[in-house]
Amino acid sequence: EVKSGLKDLNPKGKNGSKNDDDVERSNSSLEGSPKKDDDDGIRTFMGGKGDGNSSKRPCAKKAIERQFESCLETSDLDECKKTLEDKMLESCGERLDDAKLMMQQKEAAQKLLAECRMKGDAEACAEKFGNLTGGKHMDKDVAELHDKFESAKGSAAALASKLSECKDDKQACMEEAKKAMRNMTGRDLDDAEFEHELMKAAASKAKDVMSGCMQNATTEEEKKACLTNAEAKKEAAKASGRDVSDISDEDLRKFAREGAMADMAEVMKACVEAAGENATARKACSRRSDLKDSVAAAMGGMAGKVTDSQVREFLEKEAQSDALMMLKNCKESETEMCAKQAKELRAKASGKSVEDISDNLLEMDAKEAMHRELGDKMKACMESAGGNDTKVEACKTTMVKEGLKQATLGKTDWEPSATDIDMALKKAAEKKAEEIAKDCQGERDECMEK
């Protein structure tokens, strides 16, 4: 057990390819040298120090993705996807299959939907972006839940952009950010919740920078160095209103891991959806080589060293988080509908059929994710509370009760007991301790003190 975790929390390769060089190439300020690595002669660009003779730049992946987002706001979906496909092939030497295209569409649409809802008028936002997220042709109640879920998925990227672009003083920017979150969620976030959202925004920005670094790294040493990237810390700080010194190496490793999980889950869901009822095709989705590429990038290693069990772990954890997010956005009167939608998400994320996802499994998933999230929220809550005994007590009771209720199916009038709260705090502390131990790269004694 890592001391501070317990102290704060328990105070009582390219799609289908097996070539390791087939990772996505991304935007970078570094010059890259061309490298021919595909059978058909497509040239891709590996960044790094360069040889001084390079006449071309590395793939500007983030710029291409931003152009795709802008296109989706004003143009035909098929036209935007075709342009994205062509630019990724021409500039980056990467062919996007249907699953990767859907992931790009979904993540862009989630951010756009969140940005729109942050301005107000959720109904107009659903009308504008519902088709991009898949919610336009659903029943009204299901579509409303779907839009809440998708905008929640895109809120970190949307909030990060808002804060990064804010030109006012820090306090004014924070007030605008709080207002945006109130518009999107329909309620005021307390200090601890807002701090948690800010760290998610930091993670979103840092992930983009580290992703670009990884895609231009050619050796394991360079990849590991990306996980302590100074520019990633700078962008994370800007997106969360923090000082750069407040963003640790451990934070960056956590951001990289969680970002990879989210990307992998979207690819997996799109792949399973495309497979339909074909059980063989659904099973093959979990063996996509780009899933191992994502895990490798998150760990600062090479895809060839990633095991199938590590891929499953990443996919399972994000599936659990999706289940919790769906239930958190559920009205008390719509538990059955929410459970059905959450099961469908879970099935797609694991390659299983909906019939294989029981209520018990769904609730176990939601509680696992709740314990991990509670660890992050408790840390933010205790920091926000300072030495205020009333606020500290609220961290240990009110927030924990809410989390337990959100992760429990069909118990709308259930009131968690003191034992339930203590058990949740203990499990949250254990999860946080495991995470810190995994991300800490220092000496054992140093890690134990964190």
Buried (B, 14 or more C-beta within 10 A) or exposed (E): BBEBBBEBBBBEBBBEBEEBBBBBBBBBEBBBBBBEBBEEEBEBBBBBEBEEEBEEBBBBBBEBBBBBBEBBBEEEEEEBBEBBBEBBEEBBBBBBBEBBBBBBBBBBBBBBBBBBBBEEEBEEBBEBBBEBBBBBEBEEEBBBBBBBBBBBBBBBBBBBBBBBEBEEEEEEBBEBBBBBBBBBBEEEBBBBBBBBBBBBBBBBBBBBBBBBBBBBBBEEEBBBBBBBBEBBBBBBBBBBBBEEEEBBBBBBBBBBBBBBBBBBBBBBBBBBBBBEEEEEBBEBBBEBBBBBBBBBBBBBBBBEEBEEEBBEEBBBBBBBBBBBBBBBBBEEEBBEBBBBBBBBBBBBBBBBEEEEBEEEBBBBBBBBBBBBBBBBBBBBBBEBBEEEEEBBEBBBBBBBBBBBBBBBBEEEEEEBEEEBBBBBBBBBBBBBBBBBBBBBBEEEEEBBEB
